[in-house]
């Protein structure tokens, strides 16, 4: 039972440390982004890539394929 209580306490301490770390390291970035937007700065919009051009249509004729007219008999 004592090991279980120790594990639970360690998990709680890890959760608290993770919350503190995220508050210290990630909140300023969000505040900075909000301040920049307030000043009129906005993220750059990236241009959308053009749709790929359609390649040549595949040939439907079986005779046009290499080797299709060969008749090999052994």
C-alpha positions in Angstrom: 0.0 0.0 0.0 2.8 2.4 0.8 4.3 1.9 -2.7 0.9 2.8 -4.2 0.7 6.0 -2.2 4.2 6.9 -3.2 3.4 6.4 -6.9 0.2 8.5 -6.6 2.1 11.3 -4.9 4.8 11.2 -7.6 2.1 11.4 -10.3 0.5 14.4 -8.6 3.9 16.1 -8.3 4.6 15.5 -12.0 1.2 16.9 -13.0 1.9 20.1 -10.9 5.4 20.4 -12.4 4.0 20.0 -15.9 1.3 22.7 -15.3 3.9 25.1 -13.9 6.3 24.5 -16.8 3.5 25.1 -19.4 2.4 28.2 -17.6 5.9 29.7 -17.5 7.0 28.6 -21.0 3.9 28.8 -23.2 1.8 31.6 -21.8 4.2 34.4 -22.7 4.2 33.3 -26.4 0.4 33.5 -26.5 0.5 36.9 -24.8 3.1 38.1 -27.2 1.0 37.0 -30.2 -2.1 38.8 -28.8 -0.1 42.0 -28.3 1.3 41.8 -31.8 -2.3 41.4 -33.2 -3.4 44.4 -31.1 -0.6 46.5 -32.7 -1.9 45.6 -36.2 0.5 42.7 -37.0 -1.0 39.6 -38.4 0.5 36.2 -39.5 1.5 36.1 -43.1 -0.9 34.2 -45.3 0.8 31.5 -47.4 -0.1 31.2 -51.0 -1.9 28.0 -51.9 0.0 25.8 -54.4 -1.5 25.5 -57.8 -3.3 22.3 -58.7 -1.0 19.9 -60.5 -1.3 19.9 -64.3 -3.0 16.9 -65.8 -0.5 14.6 -67.5 -1.0 13.0 -70.9 -3.9 10.7 -71.2 -3.0 7.0 -71.1 -3.3 5.3 -74.4 -6.3 3.0 -74.6 -5.1 0.9 -77.5 -3.5 -2.4 -76.4 -1.5 -2.5 -79.6 0.3 0.7 -78.6 1.9 -1.0 -75.6 5.4 -2.3 -76.2 5.5 -6.0 -76.5 1.8 -6.4 -77.0 2.1 -7.6 -80.6 4.7 -10.3 -79.8 3.5 -13.9 -80.0 6.1 -16.1 -78.3 5.7 -19.9 -78.6 8.0 -22.5 -77.2 
